[in-house]
Amino acid sequence: MTKILKSHPDLDMEPFFQLKLKLLPVVGDWFQSARSRMLANDLGESTLRQRQSLPSRELSALYKFVRGMPSLTAMSYWQQFVMNAQAKRRRIDDERRRLEDERRRLYYDEEAAWERLG
């Protein structure tokens, strides 16, 4: 990892575009792993400079993904928005059904109690 970061100051993300956004989390994990390895293997001033530039290089790589596939990232945002709205609607519907069932049970219990009272 350190050799890759030393020899490639600007990582090209374009070859990963064919997998669309499936590889985006892997890239983030790779940078996280590189960061932790650099912290563990403190080898001097050059490593310190690399470690300091790592967040901007990670941001640059993520930006290249978003910039290279704007329709996918926008579509993914709205897909997630719709999925969240649908999930919330399902939770509300489930809660409404649960409350309606509880209401019916209470009416039944009330009717049974009135019958016993006479």
N, C-alpha and C positions, 0 to 999 in steps of 0.2 A: 504494500500500500504506500509506504513512504517513498519507494522508488517511483511509483506512478505519479505521485504528487510532485516529486522533485523534477521529473523529466517532462511533465505536462502541466504547465501553469494554467492553461485554459482547457478544461476537459470538453471534448466534443460529445454532445448528447444525441446528435442526429441518428447514429446507428440504432439507438434504442427506441426510436419513434415507431418502428414497425410493430413493436409490442404494445403500442399506445400507452396508456397510463398504468399498465400492470407493473411496469418496472420502476415507477416513481418511488414507492416505498422502499424498494431494494436500494436505490441510490441514496435515499436518506439514511438507511441503516448502514450503508457502506461508509458514508462520511462520519457517522457516529462511531463506528468501529475504528476508523482511522484516527479520530480525535482521541479515543481512549488508548489506542496503541502509542500515539505520540506522547501522551501523558505518562505512560508506563515506561517508555524507552526514551528518556530525556538524553539526547546525544549531543547537545551543544546549542550554539547560537543559531545555526542554520535550521535546526529543528524548531527552535523557538519562533523564528520568523515564519516557518511553514505553519506552525500551530496557530499563530496569530492571524494568518491569512485564510485559514480553513473555513471559518464561518462565511466570509465573503465568497469563497469559491463554492461552498455548498449552496448559498443563495443564488449564485450565478447559474449553477447546474439546474436548480429547480426552476429558475426563471426561463431557462432555455426550453425546458419541458413545456411550461405554460405558453411560452411564446411560439413554440413550434406546433402546438396543437390547440389553438384558441377555441375552436368549436367544440373539441372534446372537453376541455376544462369548463367552459361555460355550460355545456350540456350536462356535464357531471354535477355541477352546482345545482342546476334546476332539477335534475333527476333526484338528487338528494333532498332538495326542498319539497318536491312532490311526495317522495317516500316518507319524509317526516310528517307531512300533512296527513297522508293516508294512515300512518301509524297512530297519529293523535286521534283521527276520526274513529279508527277501530277501537282505541281505548275508551273513547267517549261512548261509542255504541255498546261496548261490552259492559261498561258501568251502567248505562241506561237499562240494558237487559237485566243486569243483576238487581238493580233497584226495583224494576218492574216485577221480577220474580219475588223479591222480598215483600213488595206491596201486596201481591196476590196471596202470599202465605199469611200476612197479617190479616187481610180480609177473611181468609178461611178460618184462621184462629179466632177472630172476633165473632164470626158467624157460629162457630162451634161453641164458643163460650156463651152466647145468647141462647142457643138451643138448650144447653145444660141448665141455664138459669130458668128457663121455662117460658 
